[in-house]
């Protein structure tokens, strides 16, 4: 259950990060409200997940999902530049997130 909360927390981080851009410095009401709501939800779920997941692993996965997801949304939604280097390092980041999860699972099984 904690892992599901952590994944959802990371996904909601993507939403509030996009909301920050759309809120234009909190000058747009609806995007500002959405951003604040998802920020609260994201950190609430993150805190719940950290009850059982080690802080280093949880934080790396939380921010990794948010960073990778936000970069991907930026490329798709905001037509941000895409390059071989950017794609390579997004894959490295995603493999790192998966690796942390797998290592944590091995430690729990031991």
C-alpha positions in Angstrom: 0.0 0.0 0.0 2.8 2.4 0.8 4.3 2.0 -2.6 1.0 2.8 -4.3 0.7 5.9 -2.1 4.3 6.9 -3.1 3.6 6.4 -6.8 0.3 8.5 -6.6 2.2 11.1 -4.7 4.8 11.3 -7.5 2.1 11.5 -10.1 0.3 14.3 -8.2 3.7 16.1 -8.1 3.6 16.3 -11.9 0.1 17.9 -11.7 1.1 20.6 -9.2 4.4 21.3 -11.1 2.4 21.8 -14.3 -0.1 23.9 -12.3 2.7 26.2 -11.2 3.5 27.0 -14.8 -0.2 27.4 -15.7 -0.8 29.6 -12.6 1.6 32.2 -14.0 3.0 33.2 -10.6 -0.3 32.5 -8.9 -2.1 35.2 -11.0 -4.5 32.8 -12.5 -7.2 31.7 -10.0 -8.2 28.2 -11.1 -4.7 26.9 -11.9 -3.5 28.4 -8.6 -6.2 26.5 -6.6 -5.5 23.3 -8.5 -1.8 23.6 -7.8 -2.3 24.2 -4.1 -4.7 21.3 -3.8 -2.4 18.9 -5.6 0.6 20.1 -3.6 -1.2 19.3 -0.4 -2.4 15.9 -1.6 1.1 15.1 -3.0 2.9 15.8 0.3 0.2 14.1 2.4 0.5 10.9 0.4 4.3 11.2 0.4 4.3 11.5 4.2 2.0 8.5 4.6 4.3 6.4 2.3 7.4 7.3 4.4 5.9 5.6 7.4 7.1 2.3 6.0 9.5 3.2 3.1 13.0 4.4 4.0 13.2 8.2 3.5 16.1 8.1 1.0 14.3 5.7 -1.2 11.0 7.4 -0.8 12.3 10.9 -1.6 14.4 9.7 -4.6 11.4 7.9 -6.1 8.9 10.7 -5.3 11.1 13.4 -6.9 12.2 11.1 -9.7 8.6 10.4 -10.8 7.9 14.1 -10.5 11.0 15.2 -12.5 10.7 12.6 -15.2 6.9 13.0 -15.5 7.1 16.8 -15.6 9.9 16.6 -18.3 7.8 14.2 -20.4 4.7 16.4 -20.1 6.8 19.4 -21.0 7.9 17.7 -24.2 4.4 16.5 -25.1 2.2 19.3 -23.9 4.4 22.4 -24.0 6.4 21.4 -27.0 9.7 21.7 -25.1 12.9 20.8 -26.9 13.6 17.1 -27.1 17.1 15.7 -27.7 18.9 12.5 -27.6 20.7 13.6 -24.4 17.4 14.5 -22.7 15.8 11.2 -23.6 18.9 9.3 -22.5 19.0 10.9 -19.1 15.2 10.5 -18.6 15.7 6.8 -19.2 18.6 6.8 -16.7 16.4 8.5 -14.2 13.5 6.0 -14.7 15.9 3.0 -14.5 17.3 4.5 -11.3 13.8 4.8 -9.8 13.0 1.2 -10.8 16.4 0.1 -9.4 15.7 1.8 -6.0 12.4 0.0 -5.8 13.9 -3.4 -6.6 16.7 -2.9 -4.1 14.3 -2.0 -1.4 12.2 -5.1 -2.2 15.3 -7.3 -1.9 16.2 -5.7 1.5 12.7 -6.3 2.8 12.8 -10.0 1.7 16.1 -10.6 3.4 
